[in-house]
Structure formats: structure tokens, C-alpha cells
Amino acid sequence: GVLPVIVMASLGAAYVEHVRNEAGLRDKLTAQARNLAAQIMTDRQYYATTVVPRISGLGGTLGSDYADVHGRFPLPATFVRETSEAIAQSEHGYSTRLISPWPINRAQGVRDAFQIEGFSYLAQHPDEPFIRTERIDGRETLRVLMADRAFSQSCVDCHNRNADSPRRDFQIGDVIGGLEISVP
């Protein structure tokens, strides 16, 4: 009779509402990840265009070994990496990581299928994020990879001239890596 129809209709409505809520949460988390990426990249660009020239003007140098060398300061990518590591250790619930298929620092290389597929996607769609939801450590996690582009000549020169760089033909505007944001 009528009871099975009511039960089926109720289950159907509950499922539709669940899908709608899940899509809304995904959209909200994606927007949050985009905003976070914009903040991180803006901080790095400010560091690279305002702080770095002043360091050079004062006779300082830049390098990833800044902690061991007097008068040396972190590279912009080192600044982002160390800031990202600090965020990951906090209790904010998300992590960020600057990575590249052509890493100067091998530890910042591509590690898994998400990143491989993400960089393949970014090569064709550099202005759009690559997004996937995966189960990590038993939790549904939204992973977002956004293109990191060479925004200044100093960025291009650093990558092209570094002896540890696996690629040395970057130009301004090229995708040189990506910022991955993971939100459980």
C-alpha cells in the first residue's frame, strides 16, 4: 500500500537533500581553499617584490640555507614552504604544500596520482583548480591543486639558473608548480 510509497518517497527526499548539502559543503570548502591560496600567493608575491629587493639592496643574499648563513634570507618559495609547514602543524584542520613536477627541492616533488593528474589538468587549464575528494587517514578530504605561475623575472631566473633545477627554460607566466590545499 501507501506506507511503502511514503517510505520510498521519504528516503528519496532525504537522499536528494544529502546530495545538495554535500555539494554545498564542497563548494564552500573549494571557495575557502581558493581564498587561502590567494592569501598565500599574495604574501609570497609581496615578499618577492618588496622584501627581496630590499634584502639585495642591503647586501643580503637569498637561499634555502638561510638559517646557517649570516646575512642570508629565505627564498620566496622557502618562505611559502615553511609557512605551509607551520599551518599544517596548527589545529586549523587543513594543510598546504607548494609542489612542482620540476622541484629544485626534491622533497617538494609530485608524490601521488592526485598530483600527477592535477598537473596534467593544470597544463591545459592553468586558471582553474584541480579538485578531488579522497579518503585520507579515514576522513573525507577535499584536495585542491592550483597553478603556481612564474610571476616575475626573478622567479624565472631563480629556477632557470639553479644548478638543482631539473628544468631551465621557464618564462614569465609559465606554470612552475602548484599549491595544494587539503581540507578534511
Salt bridges, closest charged atoms under 4 A:
GLU17 OE1 - ARG20 NH1 3.14
GLU22 OE1 - HIS18 NE2 3.18
ASP65 OD1 - ARG72 NH1 2.80
GLU82 OE2 - ARG81 NH2 3.83
GLU85 OE2 - ARG81 NH1 3.20
ASP112 OD2 - ARG143 NH2 2.84
GLU117 OE1 - ARG132 NH2 2.21
ASP127 OD1 - ARG149 NH1 3.00
GLU128 OE1 - ARG34 NH2 3.79
GLU134 OE2 - ARG132 NH1 3.43
GLU134 OE1 - ARG143 NH1 2.82
GLU140 OE2 - ARG135 NH2 3.25
ASP148 OD1 - ARG44 NH2 2.33
ASP157 OD2 - ARG161 NH2 3.82
ASP169 OD1 - ARG167 NE 2.52
ASP174 OD2 - ARG167 NH2 3.69
GLU180 OE2 - ARG143 NE 2.74
